[in-house]
Amino acid sequence: MTASRGRTGRPPLTEERKEEIRLEIARAAVDLFVTQGVVATTGEQIGEAVGVSARTVWRYFPSKESCVRPLLTAGIDAIAARLRAWRPGSPLGEAFAAHLDADQRLVGGPDPTTVGALVRLTRTEPGLRAVWLQTYDEAEPAFARALAERAGLPADDLRPAIRAAMFNAALRAAVEQHAWNSAGTRTDPAAVRAELAEAIRVALDLAAEGLT
């Protein structure tokens, strides 16, 4: 009787490694979009910048514009957790202030300068604008659930849904205004993160007037 042969070839990628690859592709795509534009950028170029094939790029993303999604969705769970922990009577901006500068997931992704460049592109690239807005649209239910849990309300209650919409709009407005006004004038990630954190703090304090 012959022994059965085990599987050969590379072992399957872990979920953690897959997420790392997705982020690497996202960063490479943004860099290429900034330097040469979205139209001129190909899947082959994105893959080459990361060291993978174009086939691998399309395995992870349906279009080149969608490659940027990991940079935009990185902070959703962290933001929802912070909303759940928001103490009654505490200013919303203050609730986030202690974490915004330290936890870069709460200000749009691993690299605030890269995210800023991406947000600026959404003004002129309709495909990227669609991905940017869709990301916020998909995040809103997570924020609504967090606010419902915080208030002890049913998940389908209208009040947390309205509050989540206000919070979401304030967050997006702060990130966009910071990206568009800074226009790449600062390159130090720590300085960019601190400025963005302050913009978000101010925006959330304004939004909180209608959230309490």
Secondary structure in CASP SS format (residue, H / E / C, confidence):
PFRMAT SS
TARGET T0000
AUTHOR 0000-0000-0000
METHOD secondary structure of the structure
MODEL  1
M C 1.00
T C 1.00
A C 1.00
S C 1.00
R C 1.00
G C 1.00
R C 1.00
T C 1.00
G C 1.00
R C 1.00
P C 1.00
P C 1.00
L C 1.00
T C 1.00
E H 1.00
E H 1.00
R H 1.00
K H 1.00
E H 1.00
E H 1.00
I H 1.00
R H 1.00
L H 1.00
E H 1.00
I H 1.00
A H 1.00
R H 1.00
A H 1.00
A H 1.00
V H 1.00
D H 1.00
L H 1.00
F H 1.00
V H 1.00
T H 1.00
Q H 1.00
G C 1.00
V C 1.00
V C 1.00
A C 1.00
T C 1.00
T C 1.00
G H 1.00
E H 1.00
Q H 1.00
I H 1.00
G H 1.00
E H 1.00
A H 1.00
V H 1.00
G C 1.00
V C 1.00
S C 1.00
A H 1.00
R H 1.00
T H 1.00
V H 1.00
W H 1.00
R H 1.00
Y H 1.00
F C 1.00
P C 1.00
S C 1.00
K C 1.00
E H 1.00
S H 1.00
C H 1.00
V H 1.00
R H 1.00
P H 1.00
L H 1.00
L H 1.00
T H 1.00
A C 1.00
G C 1.00
I H 1.00
D H 1.00
A H 1.00
I H 1.00
A H 1.00
A H 1.00
R H 1.00
L H 1.00
R H 1.00
A C 1.00
W C 1.00
R C 1.00
P C 1.00
G C 1.00
S C 1.00
P C 1.00
L H 1.00
G H 1.00
E H 1.00
A H 1.00
F H 1.00
A H 1.00
A H 1.00
H H 1.00
L H 1.00
D C 1.00
A C 1.00
D C 1.00
Q H 1.00
R H 1.00
L H 1.00
V H 1.00
G C 1.00
G C 1.00
P C 1.00
D C 1.00
P H 1.00
T H 1.00
T H 1.00
V H 1.00
G H 1.00
A H 1.00
L H 1.00
V H 1.00
R H 1.00
L H 1.00
T C 1.00
R C 1.00
T C 1.00
E C 1.00
P H 1.00
G H 1.00
L H 1.00
R H 1.00
A H 1.00
V H 1.00
W H 1.00
L H 1.00
Q H 1.00
T H 1.00
Y H 1.00
D H 1.00
E H 1.00
A H 1.00
E H 1.00
P H 1.00
A H 1.00
F H 1.00
A H 1.00
R H 1.00
A H 1.00
L H 1.00
A H 1.00
E H 1.00
R H 1.00
A H 1.00
G C 1.00
L C 1.00
P C 1.00
A C 1.00
D C 1.00
D C 1.00
L H 1.00
R H 1.00
P H 1.00
A H 1.00
I H 1.00
R H 1.00
A H 1.00
A H 1.00
M H 1.00
F H 1.00
N H 1.00
A H 1.00
A H 1.00
L H 1.00
R H 1.00
A H 1.00
A H 1.00
V H 1.00
E H 1.00
Q H 1.00
H H 1.00
A H 1.00
W H 1.00
N H 1.00
S H 1.00
A C 1.00
G C 1.00
T C 1.00
R C 1.00
T C 1.00
D C 1.00
P H 1.00
A H 1.00
A H 1.00
V H 1.00
R H 1.00
A H 1.00
E H 1.00
L H 1.00
A H 1.00
E H 1.00
A H 1.00
I H 1.00
R H 1.00
V H 1.00
A H 1.00
L H 1.00
D H 1.00
L H 1.00
A H 1.00
A H 1.00
E C 1.00
G C 1.00
L C 1.00
T C 1.00
END
